[in-house]
Amino acid sequence: MNTSCQSCLMPFSKDPGKRESDLYCSYCFQNGALCYKGNDLKEFQQACYKGMVAKGMNKIAARFFTFLVRFAPRWRKAK
């Protein structure tokens, strides 16, 4: 069983929304589809960082978690 998002690695236990998928968090998957349609890792990481900081996360922690996104299954496949 997956315990974190396959796109951004956010633990499902920290997901504040209602998940529609067993693989993705409520930020990455809405209305039956992935929210970020592209396959540009850097662009996705920028969007994640901005979202985390906007939600009040410390910038250093946001940078660290943004770095980790590259190891998510979705992005390992895209390389």
C-alpha positions as CSV (number, residue, x, y, z in Angstrom):
1,M,0.0,0.0,0.0
2,N,1.3,3.5,-0.9
3,T,1.9,5.8,2.0
4,S,3.0,8.8,0.0
5,C,2.2,10.6,-3.2
6,Q,3.8,9.1,-6.3
7,S,4.3,12.6,-7.7
8,C,5.4,14.9,-4.9
9,L,6.2,12.4,-2.1
10,M,3.9,14.1,0.4
11,P,2.9,11.6,3.1
12,F,-0.8,10.8,2.8
13,S,-1.1,11.3,6.6
14,K,-0.2,15.0,6.0
15,D,-2.7,15.4,3.1
16,P,-5.3,18.0,4.2
17,G,-7.7,17.4,1.3
18,K,-9.9,14.5,0.1
19,R,-7.8,12.2,-2.1
20,E,-9.3,10.8,-5.3
21,S,-6.5,8.4,-6.0
22,D,-4.6,5.7,-4.2
23,L,-1.4,6.9,-5.8
24,Y,-1.5,10.7,-5.6
25,C,-2.3,13.4,-3.0
26,S,-5.2,15.9,-3.2
27,Y,-2.8,18.6,-4.5
28,C,-1.4,16.5,-7.4
29,F,-4.6,14.7,-8.5
30,Q,-8.0,16.5,-8.8
31,N,-11.1,15.9,-10.9
32,G,-9.9,12.6,-12.2
33,A,-6.5,13.8,-13.5
34,L,-3.1,14.9,-12.6
35,C,-3.0,18.7,-12.0
36,Y,0.4,19.1,-13.6
37,K,0.2,17.7,-17.1
38,G,3.8,18.3,-18.1
39,N,6.9,16.3,-17.6
40,D,9.3,19.1,-16.7
41,L,10.7,18.2,-13.3
42,K,12.2,21.6,-12.7
43,E,8.9,23.4,-13.5
44,F,7.0,21.0,-11.2
45,Q,9.6,21.5,-8.4
46,Q,9.1,25.3,-8.7
47,A,5.4,24.9,-8.4
48,C,5.8,22.6,-5.3
49,Y,8.2,25.1,-3.6
50,K,5.9,28.1,-4.2
51,G,2.9,26.1,-2.9
52,M,4.7,25.0,0.3
53,V,6.0,28.5,1.1
54,A,2.5,29.9,0.4
55,K,1.0,27.4,2.9
56,G,3.5,28.7,5.5
57,M,6.3,26.2,5.4
58,N,9.8,27.3,6.3
59,K,11.8,28.1,3.1
60,I,14.7,25.8,4.0
61,A,12.3,22.9,4.7
62,A,10.5,23.7,1.4
63,R,13.8,23.6,-0.5
64,F,14.7,20.2,1.0
65,F,11.3,18.6,0.2
66,T,11.4,20.1,-3.3
67,F,14.8,18.5,-3.9
68,L,13.3,15.1,-2.8
69,V,10.6,15.3,-5.5
70,R,13.1,14.0,-8.1
71,F,13.0,10.6,-6.4
72,A,9.2,10.2,-6.7
73,P,8.2,7.3,-8.9
74,R,6.5,9.6,-11.4
75,W,9.7,11.5,-12.0
76,R,12.0,8.6,-12.0
77,K,10.0,7.2,-15.0
78,A,10.1,10.6,-16.8
79,K,14.0,10.7,-16.9
